């Protein structure tokens, strides 16, 4: 059984990205991770074949309903892409104006914006968590990272946190547009007709995104250490099915939501993110440090980066499955979190990591 690899956080990835045109990198295989919006599965159950999407939900298997939830999620992502395309020029102008004071003029601001966008596009995606969550984790049993809806309470039970998460996604991330117009909306709508605090019968966790952070400063604890000192590093192709918000999607500023649909962007539309980047004058200043990183200026990572508040990191929403054998490059486990566990639980977690290290073909790094 291979050991848990111990290294510093800055060690190079054991799996490098394949060159253009290649589809394999060791045991890491790039595949299409989302169907297109119109890629319904056709079923010949009568004289005229009809798409799976329009069959009664009760006639479908759980796997088929899960697939339709994934297609709804793809439609929601497509809405964001279309919205970003409509405002490309306006977002570019707004971002350039935002940078003029730092760059010294209009031409210099446009050049700085190019460098900032390049930095964002090259930054890694990370998912922070607390090491103890790996004990008995459904992640390893299913071989993929799961959102709160898949890990939460059973349908029909008061879902608590999930209610707020579902409502936020519909409001702040703009998913309500897909719910209003999609033939798959019954697989993406969370609230039941009779009780808004309960999950409606056909809701699929696969219809909703998973959450990560864009770690543009290469933090030794990932991009959002507020959620734990351990973290996953996602493969670069996951950026193609991600959206981004300038702060935590649950964040508020001055008693108002800090994230609204006009601030959500894709990796092809980062000027919109720059136009709305956090720029607090006291404490952590995202725009300032993003510009410094884009210019390659040395300096310590600010103490507030990814920690201490919902405004301290760039959030990413992943509109696809995150499989450990395909979409995760590295898993970093905090030694401090391991050492804080009682001896028996610590030993059990180490055995879990060793087993996963062998079966998943991914290296686990212990980080100080």
Secondary structure in CASP SS format (residue, H / E / C, confidence):
PFRMAT SS
TARGET T0000
AUTHOR 0000-0000-0000
METHOD secondary structure of the structure
MODEL  1
X C 1.00
X C 1.00
X C 1.00
X C 1.00
X E 1.00
X E 1.00
X C 1.00
X C 1.00
X C 1.00
X C 1.00
X C 1.00
X C 1.00
X C 1.00
X C 1.00
X C 1.00
X C 1.00
X C 1.00
X C 1.00
X C 1.00
X C 1.00
X C 1.00
X C 1.00
X C 1.00
X E 1.00
X E 1.00
X C 1.00
X C 1.00
X E 1.00
X E 1.00
X C 1.00
X C 1.00
X C 1.00
X C 1.00
X C 1.00
X C 1.00
X C 1.00
X C 1.00
X C 1.00
X C 1.00
X C 1.00
X C 1.00
X E 1.00
X E 1.00
X C 1.00
X C 1.00
X C 1.00
X C 1.00
X C 1.00
X C 1.00
X E 1.00
X E 1.00
X H 1.00
X H 1.00
X H 1.00
X C 1.00
X C 1.00
X H 1.00
X H 1.00
X H 1.00
X C 1.00
X C 1.00
X H 1.00
X H 1.00
X H 1.00
X H 1.00
X H 1.00
X H 1.00
X H 1.00
X H 1.00
X H 1.00
X H 1.00
X H 1.00
X H 1.00
X H 1.00
X H 1.00
X H 1.00
X H 1.00
X H 1.00
X H 1.00
X H 1.00
X H 1.00
X H 1.00
X H 1.00
X H 1.00
X H 1.00
X H 1.00
X C 1.00
X H 1.00
X H 1.00
X H 1.00
X H 1.00
X H 1.00
X H 1.00
X H 1.00
X H 1.00
X H 1.00
X H 1.00
X H 1.00
X H 1.00
X H 1.00
X H 1.00
X H 1.00
X H 1.00
X C 1.00
X C 1.00
X H 1.00
X H 1.00
X H 1.00
X H 1.00
X H 1.00
X H 1.00
X H 1.00
X H 1.00
X H 1.00
X H 1.00
X H 1.00
X H 1.00
X H 1.00
X H 1.00
X H 1.00
X H 1.00
X H 1.00
X C 1.00
X E 1.00
X E 1.00
X E 1.00
X E 1.00
X E 1.00
X E 1.00
X C 1.00
X H 1.00
X H 1.00
X H 1.00
X H 1.00
X C 1.00
X C 1.00
X C 1.00
X H 1.00
X H 1.00
X H 1.00
X H 1.00
X H 1.00
X C 1.00
X E 1.00
X E 1.00
X C 1.00
X C 1.00
X H 1.00
X H 1.00
X H 1.00
X H 1.00
X C 1.00
X C 1.00
X C 1.00
X C 1.00
X C 1.00
X C 1.00
X C 1.00
X C 1.00
X C 1.00
X H 1.00
X H 1.00
X H 1.00
X H 1.00
X H 1.00
X H 1.00
X H 1.00
X H 1.00
X H 1.00
X H 1.00
X H 1.00
X C 1.00
X C 1.00
X C 1.00
X C 1.00
X H 1.00
X H 1.00
X H 1.00
X H 1.00
X H 1.00
X H 1.00
X C 1.00
X C 1.00
X C 1.00
X H 1.00
X H 1.00
X H 1.00
X H 1.00
X C 1.00
X C 1.00
X E 1.00
X C 1.00
X C 1.00
X C 1.00
X C 1.00
X C 1.00
X C 1.00
X C 1.00
X E 1.00
X C 1.00
X C 1.00
X C 1.00
X C 1.00
X C 1.00
X H 1.00
X H 1.00
X H 1.00
X C 1.00
X C 1.00
X E 1.00
X E 1.00
X E 1.00
X E 1.00
X E 1.00
X E 1.00
X C 1.00
X C 1.00
X C 1.00
X C 1.00
X C 1.00
X C 1.00
X C 1.00
X C 1.00
X C 1.00
X H 1.00
X H 1.00
X H 1.00
X C 1.00
X C 1.00
X E 1.00
X E 1.00
X E 1.00
X E 1.00
X E 1.00
X C 1.00
X H 1.00
X H 1.00
X H 1.00
X H 1.00
X H 1.00
X H 1.00
X E 1.00
X E 1.00
X E 1.00
X E 1.00
X C 1.00
X C 1.00
X C 1.00
X C 1.00
X C 1.00
X C 1.00
X E 1.00
X E 1.00
X C 1.00
X C 1.00
X E 1.00
X E 1.00
X C 1.00
X C 1.00
X C 1.00
X H 1.00
X H 1.00
X H 1.00
X C 1.00
X E 1.00
X E 1.00
X C 1.00
X C 1.00
X C 1.00
X H 1.00
X H 1.00
X H 1.00
X H 1.00
X H 1.00
X H 1.00
X C 1.00
X C 1.00
X C 1.00
X C 1.00
X C 1.00
X C 1.00
X C 1.00
X C 1.00
X C 1.00
X C 1.00
X H 1.00
X H 1.00
X H 1.00
X H 1.00
X H 1.00
X H 1.00
X H 1.00
X H 1.00
X H 1.00
X C 1.00
X C 1.00
X C 1.00
X C 1.00
X C 1.00
X C 1.00
X C 1.00
X C 1.00
X C 1.00
X C 1.00
X C 1.00
X C 1.00
X C 1.00
X C 1.00
X C 1.00
X C 1.00
X C 1.00
X C 1.00
X C 1.00
X C 1.00
X E 1.00
X E 1.00
X E 1.00
X E 1.00
X C 1.00
X C 1.00
X C 1.00
X E 1.00
X E 1.00
X C 1.00
X C 1.00
X C 1.00
X C 1.00
X E 1.00
X E 1.00
X E 1.00
X E 1.00
X E 1.00
X E 1.00
X E 1.00
X H 1.00
X H 1.00
X H 1.00
X H 1.00
X H 1.00
X C 1.00
X C 1.00
X C 1.00
X H 1.00
X H 1.00
X H 1.00
X H 1.00
X H 1.00
X H 1.00
X H 1.00
X H 1.00
X H 1.00
X H 1.00
X H 1.00
X H 1.00
X H 1.00
X H 1.00
X H 1.00
X H 1.00
X H 1.00
X C 1.00
X C 1.00
X C 1.00
X C 1.00
X E 1.00
X E 1.00
X E 1.00
X E 1.00
X C 1.00
END
